[in-house]
């Protein structure tokens, strides 16, 4: 397992240095957008709710839309997209029960996104 992490680091660090320091702006935004989508999917798997296809695709679309709006510098749409994003996530977490054993993490998720 350690060898895989070392190999991943040896490959990923030069790529990240290039993207952050010397790469085009759209590539950096695409990297951040991908990281945000992956982390949101990971959040739903940690809370035990799993997430339906509608929630996963809906949140992924809203994350992409948020990054696209920021990229084209139409900042006035950011609050609207953020409210939709939070309401979609909050509504899903309030209406769906977690799998047994993950109730505490789901409660933390409800505390983050609302009652």
N, C-alpha and C positions, 0 to 999 in steps of 0.2 A: 504494500500500500504506500509506503514511503517513497519507493522508487517512482511510482506513478505521479505522485505529487511533485517530486523533483523534476521529472521530465516535463510535466505540465508547466511548471514555473520557468524552466529553461526556454520553453517555446513561447509562453505567453508574455513574459516580461519584455522582450524586445518588440513584440507586436504592440503591446500597450504603450511603450515608450514612443514608438513611431506614431501611433494614433493620437496620443495626447499631445505630444510635442511638435510633430512635424506633419501630421496628416491633415486632410481637409476637414472643414468644420462639419460637414454632413456625416462623415464617417464617425466622428466623435459623438454626434447626436444619436446616430444609429446604435452605437455601442451602449450608450446610456439608456436608450429606449429598450433595447434587448435585455439589459440587466434589470430594468424595472419590471418588464413583463415576466421574466423568469422568477424574480423575487415575489411577485404577487401570486403566481401559481404555487410557489413554495409555501407562502403564507397560508393559502387555503388547504394545502396538504398537511401542514402542521396543526392547524386548528381542528382537523378531523372532519370538517364539513365536506371536504373533497371538491365541491364546486361543480355545478351543472355546466353543461356546454354553453348555455346562454350566459352564465356568469363569467366563465373563463373567456369566451369570445368577446362578450360585452366589455369586460374590463380591459382586455388586450386592445380592443379597438379604441376605447377611451384613452388609454395610455398612449397609444400611437398618435391619436388625434391631438392630445396635449403636447406631445413633442413636435408634431408637425406645425401646430399653431405657433409655438414658441420659435421654431426654426424660421418660419416665414414672417415672424415679428408682428403678428396680429394679437397682441397681448390682451386686448379687450375681451376675447373669448375664453381666456384662461379661467376666470371665476365660474363661468357657466359650466365648463367641462369638469372642473374640480368638484362642483356641487353635484353634478350628475354621477360622477365617479364615486363620491363618498356615499350618496344615497343608495346607489345600486349595491355597494358592498355592505352598508349598514342594514339595508332591508333583507339581504340574503342571510346575513349572520343572525338577524333577529328571528327569522322564520324557520331556519333549519337547525335541527339538533345535531350535535357532534357525535362521533362514534364513541363507544364506551372507553374510558381511560383518558380521553383528551378533553374533558369538560373544563379543566382549569385554563388550558390554553385558549379554548373557545370563549371563556368568560373574559379573558384579557383582550381578545379580539373585539368582543362586544364593548368593552370599556373604551377601547381606542376609537372605534367607529360610532359609538353612541349607545344609548340604553337598550 
